[in-house]
Amino acid sequence: MAAAYLKPSKSEKVFNVFNISLLTLFTITALYPIIHVVMASISDSNALIQHSGILLTPVGDASLSAYKAVAQNPNILNGYMNTLFVLFVGVILQLIMTSLGAYFFSRRNVMWRDLLMFLVVFTMFFEGGMIPFYLTVRALKLTNTRWSLIVPFLVSAYNLIIMRTSFAAIPVSLEESAKLDGASHWTVLFRIILPLSKPVIAVMILYYGVGAWNGWFWASVFLRQRELYPLQLILREILIANDVDSMTQGASLADQEAIGESIKYATIVVATLPILCVYPFLQKYFVKGVMIGAVKG
């Protein structure tokens, strides 16, 4: 028997109209900056610098010349490689270390578990400060290496708590049954806990991945060799320091400013596109993973 159709009341109709209008406004607010940047990146440089106001289509003749200049810039390509190294190696190591820590804190029979967990939470509110952190990294001889962007950030206390809560929600009977069959802690973690925790692992990949992709501050502190700069630090130089000379060589002084403006927008697209492409594949796990890790936290 089909469910009876309930006609919405007048107040529900008003709420739906308000809700749809508000969400539409938020969607436009979120999408327009992306559209503006993409359209500006393929616009004619001289027409773009004279344009003001809303930009929904390319100004002048559409061209990919800005992207060609970006692709030929060795600093950007080198920054891409450095960022990809930090992203893949860093996220893999962060997942391993966070999983081991979360498994440790999710076991009920661990000695001094509450005290150790308190010390982990304590670091979220009270830090040693930037200078002691820098001196520690330098004492470990990690400065001026790509590992300075990976090793000090292997475990985030916030992510550890989310993952620990997710592991603790898995029934203990599964672990007990596996141990009766002779399973070790490694077997329980990698054959039972992790396969049942795919949503929270997807969230960890997203959190750590976005952090690695967007990170530039600690790179500016730890790195002195330009060959080691990640993409975001190169992007910061182009956008804030206006350093586009290497990509506008051969152009007249009058054209350099206009070409540089298009190159800035093209660089933003190149630096943002990978995250925009990956996010939809992880988004379906995002809400579920965060909720699993947040409940009972």
Secondary structure, 3 states (H helix, E strand, C coil): CCCCCCCCCHHHHHHHHHHHHHHHHHHHHHHHHHHHHHHHHCCCHHHHHHCCCCCCCCCCCCCCHHHHHHHCCHHHHHHHHHHHHHHHHHHHHHHHHHHHHHHHHHCCCCCCHHHHHHHHHHHHHCCCCHHHHHHHHHHCCCCCCHHHHCHHHCCCHHHHHHHHHHHHCCCHHHHHHHHHCCCCHHHHHHHHHHHHHHHHHHHHHHHHHHHHHHCCHHHHHHCCCHHHCCHHHHHHHHHCCCCCHHHCCCCCHHHHHHHHHHHHHHHHHHHHHHHHHHHHHHHHHHHHHHHHHHCCC
